């Protein structure tokens, strides 16, 4: 898309974000900024129910929409190590309570205990290849005014420019 206004152009050309969303949302699901803007507009503006064109709505409401660009947080190696150690400890404790010797000991050697943590680290790492990280950090936000919104509508929702009576 070839937009003219700097704010919209910056929004379209912004790289590096994983997801986009309107400020204040609890979760962000759009894969690009324009998809997000169109989604917000679809939820905000209903030309048939409002019986007005988007230009009339923009002139009356003077809306602005702020869209954030977010990068998913990376899982730190320290977190993986912590989870592996906790999981190994929990496994050993549960085993010892239910199946250990009379002293509640699993009788693993120190080397076996270290190997268990290494194996748990593999499990946690495997899990992270399949789990989806949803926590995000905002990289940048863009505030679009009525003129910016109209520009996007002209290209992506031209039917909204006509009043439906």
N, C-alpha and C positions, 0 to 999 in steps of 0.2 A: 504494500500500500504506500502511496506517496502523499502524505499529508504535508501541509504548508506550515501550520502554526508550530512554533518551537516546542510547546509543551506536549502536544500530541505526537510530534515527530520523536521527541525524546522517549516518550512512553512506548512507542512502537519499536524503536531501535534499541531499547534498553536490553542489555545482555547479562547473563550470569545468574538470573533469578530462577528458582525452581517453580515457584507458584506466585500467583497474584491474587489480591483480594481487596475488597473495599475496607477502608479503615474501620475498625471496631467489630469486624466479623470474628466469630469464634474459631472458624476454620477457613482455610483458603484452598480452593480447588481448581482455579483457572490456570491453564498452562501458559497463557499469554495475556498481556495487559488489555488488548482490545477485546478478547473474549470476556474478560472480567467486566469491562465497561458496558459491553452489550448486555451481559447478564444483569448488571445493576439496572440498566435502563429498562430491560424487559420486566423487571420486578417493580420498577418505579412508575413507568409511563404506560398507560393503557389507552391508546387513542380512541377506541370504540366506547369504552366506559366514560372517558372524560369528554368525549365529543369535541375534541379540539386537535389541531395539528401540533406537532412537536414544537414548531416555532412559537405558537401561541403559549404553550405550556412553559417554554423557556423564558419568554418575555414576562409572563405573570409570576412564575415561581422563582426565577433567577437562581436556579440550583447550581450547586457545585458538587463535584464528586471527587473524593480523594481515594486514589488507588495506591496500594503499597506493593512493592516488589520484595519478595521474601526468599531467603536461602534457607534450605533445611540445615539444621544443626548437624554437625558430624559427631558420631559417637567416639569419645576419647578412648585411647588404649587403656588408660587408667581405669575407666569405667568397666571395660571388658575384664581386666584383671580382677577388679573388685567383685564382679559378678561370678567369675570362675572360682575365686576363693570362697565366697559365701555359699555357692552351690555345693562345693566339695565339703565344706564344713557341715552344712545341713544334712547332706547325704550320710556322712560319717556319724553325726549325732543320731539321726533317725535309725540307722542300722544298729548302732551300739545299744540304743534303748530297747529295740525290739528283738535283735538277734545276736547281740554281742555276748561276750563271756560273762561270768558272774560279777565282774567288776564293771561291766558295761563298756568294754574295750573292743574295738574292731581288730586290734593287733596288726595294723598296717605299719610297715617300716617307714622311716622318714623318706626314703627314696620312693616308696609306693605312694605316700601322701603327696609328694611333689608331682609324681606322674599323674595322679588323680586330678590335681589342679591343672596340669597341662591339657589333659583330656577335656576337662570342663571348659577351658579356654577355647578349645576347638568347637565344642558344642555352642558356646555363646557366639563365636565368630560365624558358624554355620547359620545360626538363628538370624544374625544381622544381615545375612545375604538375602533373607526372605522377608523379614519384617520391614515395614515402611516407617521411616522416621517422619513424624508429623510436627515436631517442635521446630519453629522457624525463628529466624532473626530478620528484622526489617533491614533491607539494604538501602532503599530509597522510597520516597512516596511522591506522587504526582497529583496535583490538584487541578482539575479541569473545570473551567468556567462554562457558561452557557454557549459561548462561541465555539469552544473546543468540542463540546458535546454535539452541537449542531453539525459540525464538520464530520464527525464520526457517523452520525445518523444519515447525513447526505450520502455517504458511501455505503453504509451497511444496512440501513433501514429506510430507504427512500420512500417506502409506502407510508411512513409516518408523517411525511411532509404534506399529505392530503388530509383534509378534514373529512371524517366519515360520519355522515349524518344518519 
